[in-house]
Amino acid sequence: MKQLKVTLKRSLIGSTDKQRATVRGLGLRRINHSRMLKNTPAIRGMVKKVLHLIEVQEVEVSDS
């Protein structure tokens, strides 16, 4: 199963309220904070909205 490792790389200063809400919705709180999220269309859409602020890696997770 593939998951996304999402890391906040840029500051939210100067971003819009919607972008800030999207970053919070992804569960990111501060710069260099990372989360492992399921690879779903909803998450992909959120990532696309704030791609300029975050770094995304696709990670293979074993089911054990």
N, C-alpha and C positions, 0 to 999 in steps of 0.2 A: 504494500500500500504506500502511495506517495503522499508526503506531506510537504508543506511549505514552511521554511524557516524565514521569518520576516524580522528584520532588524531596522530600527529607526536610526538613520545615519545623519540627518540634518535637523536643525532646530525648527520648531514650529513658529518662531517669531516671524511675523510677516505673512503667515498663511491665513487662509480664510477660515471662518467658523466651521464650515462644512468639512474642510480638510482636517481640522483639529478633531472634530467629532469622529471622522472616519479613522484617524490614527488611534483614538481612544477606543473605538469599536473593535479595532484589531488587537487591543490589549497592550499597546505600547505606551510606556509612561515617560521614559527619558532617553536621551541619546545613548546608543549602543545596547539598549534593551531589546532582547530577542524573544520571540514566541514561536512555538511549533503549532501550526494550524492545519486543519483538514483542507485538502485540495478540492474545494467545492466552487461552483459558479458564483455564489454570493461572495465568498472570500476573494476570488479572482477579480471580481468587479471592484471591490473595495481597494485591493492592491493597485489596480490600474488607475484609480483616482488620485493616489498619492505616491505614484512610482518615483517621482522626483525627490521624495523625502526618505524613502526606504530602500533597503537592499533585500532581494528575494533569492532564496536558493531552494531548489527542489531536492528533497531528501527522501531516500527509500527507507521505509521503516518496516522491520520484520514483525510479523504477527506471532509473538511468543508468549 
